[in-house]
Amino acid sequence: MATEDTRPPGQKSGAHVTPPETRPDRQVLLNQLRDANEQLVVSSMRNQDLADQADASRAEAVTANRLKDEFLAVVSHEMRTPLNAVLGWARLLGGGQLDTMRTARAIETIERNTKAMARIIDDLLDISRLVGGNFRVDSQPVDLVAVIQGALDEVRLAAEVNSISLSFTCYEIPDPVGGDVLRLQ
């Protein structure tokens, strides 16, 4: 027995006709979905940028930490060398077994190495001031020949102990330049 088709003319079997009043609702929903999707994409891109920045900051921190460790190793070595000389000569002096000439040499060595350690400490303090933005240069006219001769005098004894001959020849006396005498030594 055949049933009578009660669908409006032109409608296919199984198709559903949306009433005209709900089509604008569908468009509103599509627009809202697009907006939400766009916000999701923007948020995802922002999160990726933040993750990239965090990775870069982490890499910088690792590098800074490694450089700090290397710096501390170098400073420790630079401090240990003169400190060992001071300690060794102080023990010899304390033993009372040195003659007058060796006692004078011990005192010179202790003084020279103490000055070397003081320069290292001053350099460390300068680095701290530089990082903190408080570094000050006392610029005044500097005689470069005198600075070079003073630097050579500082290391001459150590060079002679190691059979190294130091000499400086200046064929033309340069004009004074602006600089900080204490930091140039």
C-alpha positions as a Markdown table, in Angstrom:
| # | Residue | x | y | z |
|---|---|---|---|---|
| 1 | Met | 0.0 | 0.0 | 0.0 |
| 2 | Ala | 1.4 | 3.4 | -1.0 |
| 3 | Thr | 1.5 | 6.3 | 1.3 |
| 4 | Glu | 0.7 | 9.7 | 0.2 |
| 5 | Asp | 3.6 | 12.3 | 0.0 |
| 6 | Thr | 2.7 | 15.2 | 2.3 |
| 7 | Arg | 5.9 | 17.2 | 1.7 |
| 8 | Pro | 5.7 | 20.6 | 0.1 |
| 9 | Pro | 6.4 | 20.6 | -3.7 |
| 10 | Gly | 10.2 | 20.7 | -4.6 |
| 11 | Gln | 11.5 | 19.3 | -1.3 |
| 12 | Lys | 13.5 | 16.2 | -1.7 |
| 13 | Ser | 13.1 | 13.2 | 0.5 |
| 14 | Gly | 15.0 | 13.4 | 3.8 |
| 15 | Ala | 15.9 | 17.1 | 3.4 |
| 16 | His | 15.0 | 19.5 | 6.1 |
| 17 | Val | 13.9 | 23.0 | 5.4 |
| 18 | Thr | 15.2 | 25.7 | 7.7 |
| 19 | Pro | 12.6 | 28.2 | 8.5 |
| 20 | Pro | 13.6 | 31.6 | 7.2 |
| 21 | Glu | 13.6 | 33.2 | 10.6 |
| 22 | Thr | 16.5 | 30.9 | 11.8 |
| 23 | Arg | 19.0 | 31.7 | 8.9 |
| 24 | Pro | 20.2 | 35.0 | 10.5 |
| 25 | Asp | 20.8 | 33.0 | 13.7 |
| 26 | Arg | 23.1 | 30.7 | 11.8 |
| 27 | Gln | 25.1 | 33.6 | 10.4 |
| 28 | Val | 25.5 | 35.1 | 13.9 |
| 29 | Leu | 26.8 | 31.7 | 15.1 |
| 30 | Leu | 29.2 | 31.5 | 12.2 |
| 31 | Asn | 30.5 | 35.0 | 12.9 |
| 32 | Gln | 30.9 | 34.2 | 16.6 |
| 33 | Leu | 32.8 | 31.0 | 15.7 |
| 34 | Arg | 35.1 | 32.9 | 13.3 |
| 35 | Asp | 35.8 | 35.5 | 16.0 |
| 36 | Ala | 36.5 | 32.8 | 18.6 |
| 37 | Asn | 38.8 | 31.0 | 16.2 |
| 38 | Glu | 40.6 | 34.2 | 15.4 |
| 39 | Gln | 41.1 | 34.9 | 19.1 |
| 40 | Leu | 42.4 | 31.4 | 19.6 |
| 41 | Val | 44.9 | 31.8 | 16.8 |
| 42 | Val | 46.1 | 35.2 | 18.2 |
| 43 | Ser | 46.3 | 33.7 | 21.7 |
| 44 | Ser | 48.3 | 30.7 | 20.4 |
| 45 | Met | 50.7 | 33.0 | 18.5 |
| 46 | Arg | 51.1 | 35.1 | 21.7 |
| 47 | Asn | 51.8 | 32.0 | 23.8 |
| 48 | Gln | 54.4 | 30.8 | 21.2 |
| 49 | Asp | 56.1 | 34.2 | 21.3 |
| 50 | Leu | 56.2 | 34.0 | 25.2 |
| 51 | Ala | 57.5 | 30.5 | 25.0 |
| 52 | Asp | 60.2 | 31.6 | 22.6 |
| 53 | Gln | 61.2 | 34.5 | 24.8 |
| 54 | Ala | 61.3 | 32.2 | 27.8 |
| 55 | Asp | 63.6 | 29.8 | 25.9 |
| 56 | Ala | 65.9 | 32.7 | 24.9 |
| 57 | Ser | 66.0 | 34.0 | 28.5 |
| 58 | Arg | 66.8 | 30.5 | 29.8 |
| 59 | Ala | 69.6 | 30.2 | 27.2 |
| 60 | Glu | 71.0 | 33.6 | 28.2 |
| 61 | Ala | 70.9 | 32.6 | 31.9 |
| 62 | Val | 72.7 | 29.4 | 31.2 |
| 63 | Thr | 75.4 | 31.3 | 29.2 |
| 64 | Ala | 75.7 | 34.0 | 31.9 |
| 65 | Asn | 76.1 | 31.3 | 34.6 |
| 66 | Arg | 78.8 | 29.5 | 32.6 |
| 67 | Leu | 80.6 | 32.8 | 32.0 |
| 68 | Lys | 80.4 | 33.6 | 35.7 |
| 69 | Asp | 81.9 | 30.2 | 36.6 |
| 70 | Glu | 84.7 | 30.8 | 34.1 |
| 71 | Phe | 85.3 | 34.3 | 35.5 |
| 72 | Leu | 85.5 | 33.0 | 39.1 |
| 73 | Ala | 87.9 | 30.2 | 38.1 |
| 74 | Val | 90.2 | 32.8 | 36.4 |
| 75 | Val | 90.0 | 35.2 | 39.4 |
| 76 | Ser | 90.6 | 32.4 | 41.8 |
| 77 | His | 93.7 | 31.3 | 39.9 |
| 78 | Glu | 95.0 | 34.9 | 39.6 |
| 79 | Met | 94.6 | 35.4 | 43.3 |
| 80 | Arg | 96.0 | 32.0 | 44.3 |
| 81 | Thr | 99.3 | 32.6 | 42.5 |
| 82 | Pro | 100.5 | 35.7 | 44.4 |
| 83 | Leu | 98.9 | 34.5 | 47.6 |
| 84 | Asn | 101.0 | 31.3 | 47.4 |
| 85 | Ala | 104.1 | 33.4 | 47.0 |
| 86 | Val | 103.2 | 35.6 | 50.0 |
| 87 | Leu | 102.4 | 32.5 | 52.1 |
| 88 | Gly | 105.6 | 30.7 | 51.1 |
| 89 | Trp | 107.9 | 33.6 | 51.9 |
| 90 | Ala | 106.0 | 34.5 | 55.1 |
| 91 | Arg | 106.6 | 30.9 | 56.3 |
| 92 | Leu | 110.3 | 31.2 | 55.5 |
| 93 | Leu | 110.5 | 34.5 | 57.3 |
| 94 | Gly | 108.7 | 33.0 | 60.2 |
| 95 | Gly | 111.2 | 30.2 | 60.5 |
| 96 | Gly | 114.0 | 32.7 | 61.1 |
| 97 | Gln | 116.4 | 30.7 | 58.9 |
| 98 | Leu | 116.9 | 33.4 | 56.1 |
| 99 | Asp | 120.0 | 35.5 | 55.8 |
| 100 | Thr | 119.8 | 39.3 | 55.3 |
| 101 | Met | 119.8 | 39.1 | 51.5 |
| 102 | Arg | 117.1 | 36.4 | 51.3 |
| 103 | Thr | 115.1 | 38.3 | 53.9 |
| 104 | Ala | 115.2 | 41.4 | 51.7 |
| 105 | Arg | 114.1 | 39.3 | 48.7 |
| 106 | Ala | 111.3 | 37.8 | 50.7 |
| 107 | Ile | 110.0 | 41.2 | 51.8 |
| 108 | Glu | 110.2 | 42.5 | 48.1 |
| 109 | Thr | 108.3 | 39.4 | 46.9 |
| 110 | Ile | 105.7 | 39.7 | 49.5 |
| 111 | Glu | 105.2 | 43.4 | 48.8 |
| 112 | Arg | 105.1 | 42.9 | 45.0 |
| 113 | Asn | 102.5 | 40.0 | 45.3 |
| 114 | Thr | 100.4 | 41.9 | 47.8 |
| 115 | Lys | 100.3 | 44.8 | 45.3 |
| 116 | Ala | 99.3 | 42.4 | 42.6 |
| 117 | Met | 96.4 | 41.1 | 44.7 |
| 118 | Ala | 95.3 | 44.6 | 45.5 |
| 119 | Arg | 95.2 | 45.4 | 41.8 |
| 120 | Ile | 93.1 | 42.3 | 41.2 |
| 121 | Ile | 90.7 | 43.4 | 43.9 |
| 122 | Asp | 90.6 | 46.9 | 42.5 |
| 123 | Asp | 89.8 | 45.5 | 39.1 |
| 124 | Leu | 87.0 | 43.4 | 40.6 |
| 125 | Leu | 85.6 | 46.5 | 42.3 |
| 126 | Asp | 85.8 | 48.4 | 39.0 |
| 127 | Ile | 83.8 | 45.7 | 37.3 |
| 128 | Ser | 81.2 | 45.9 | 40.1 |
| 129 | Arg | 81.0 | 49.7 | 39.7 |
| 130 | Leu | 80.8 | 49.3 | 35.9 |
| 131 | Val | 77.9 | 46.9 | 36.2 |
| 132 | Gly | 76.2 | 49.1 | 38.7 |
| 133 | Gly | 76.6 | 52.2 | 36.6 |
| 134 | Asn | 78.9 | 53.9 | 39.1 |
| 135 | Phe | 82.2 | 53.6 | 37.3 |
| 136 | Arg | 84.1 | 56.8 | 37.2 |
| 137 | Val | 87.2 | 57.7 | 35.1 |
| 138 | Asp | 89.4 | 60.4 | 36.4 |
| 139 | Ser | 90.6 | 61.7 | 33.1 |
| 140 | Gln | 93.7 | 63.9 | 33.1 |
| 141 | Pro | 96.8 | 64.3 | 30.8 |
| 142 | Val | 98.8 | 61.2 | 30.9 |
| 143 | Asp | 102.5 | 60.7 | 29.9 |
| 144 | Leu | 102.3 | 57.3 | 28.1 |
| 145 | Val | 106.1 | 56.8 | 28.2 |
| 146 | Ala | 106.0 | 57.1 | 32.0 |
| 147 | Val | 103.0 | 54.7 | 32.2 |
| 148 | Ile | 104.9 | 52.2 | 30.1 |
| 149 | Gln | 108.1 | 52.5 | 32.0 |
| 150 | Gly | 106.2 | 52.2 | 35.3 |
| 151 | Ala | 104.5 | 49.0 | 34.0 |
| 152 | Leu | 107.8 | 47.6 | 33.0 |
| 153 | Asp | 109.3 | 48.4 | 36.4 |
| 154 | Glu | 106.4 | 46.5 | 38.0 |
| 155 | Val | 107.2 | 43.3 | 36.2 |
| 156 | Arg | 111.0 | 43.7 | 35.7 |
| 157 | Leu | 112.0 | 41.7 | 38.8 |
| 158 | Ala | 109.6 | 38.8 | 37.9 |
| 159 | Ala | 111.0 | 38.9 | 34.3 |
| 160 | Glu | 114.6 | 38.8 | 35.5 |
| 161 | Val | 113.9 | 35.8 | 37.7 |
| 162 | Asn | 112.6 | 34.0 | 34.6 |
| 163 | Ser | 115.6 | 35.2 | 32.6 |
| 164 | Ile | 113.5 | 37.5 | 30.5 |
| 165 | Ser | 115.0 | 40.8 | 29.4 |
| 166 | Leu | 112.7 | 43.8 | 29.1 |
| 167 | Ser | 113.4 | 47.0 | 27.2 |
| 168 | Phe | 111.5 | 49.9 | 25.9 |
| 169 | Thr | 112.6 | 52.3 | 23.3 |
| 170 | Cys | 110.7 | 55.4 | 22.4 |
| 171 | Tyr | 111.9 | 57.2 | 19.3 |
| 172 | Glu | 109.5 | 60.1 | 19.6 |
| 173 | Ile | 107.9 | 61.4 | 22.7 |
| 174 | Pro | 104.1 | 61.3 | 22.2 |
| 175 | Asp | 101.9 | 64.2 | 23.4 |
| 176 | Pro | 100.1 | 63.5 | 26.6 |
| 177 | Val | 96.7 | 61.8 | 26.2 |
| 178 | Gly | 93.6 | 61.9 | 28.3 |
| 179 | Gly | 93.2 | 59.0 | 30.6 |
| 180 | Asp | 93.1 | 57.6 | 34.1 |
| 181 | Val | 96.7 | 57.1 | 35.3 |
| 182 | Leu | 95.8 | 54.6 | 38.0 |
| 183 | Arg | 93.8 | 52.4 | 35.6 |
| 184 | Leu | 96.5 | 52.5 | 32.9 |
| 185 | Gln | 99.2 | 51.1 | 35.2 |
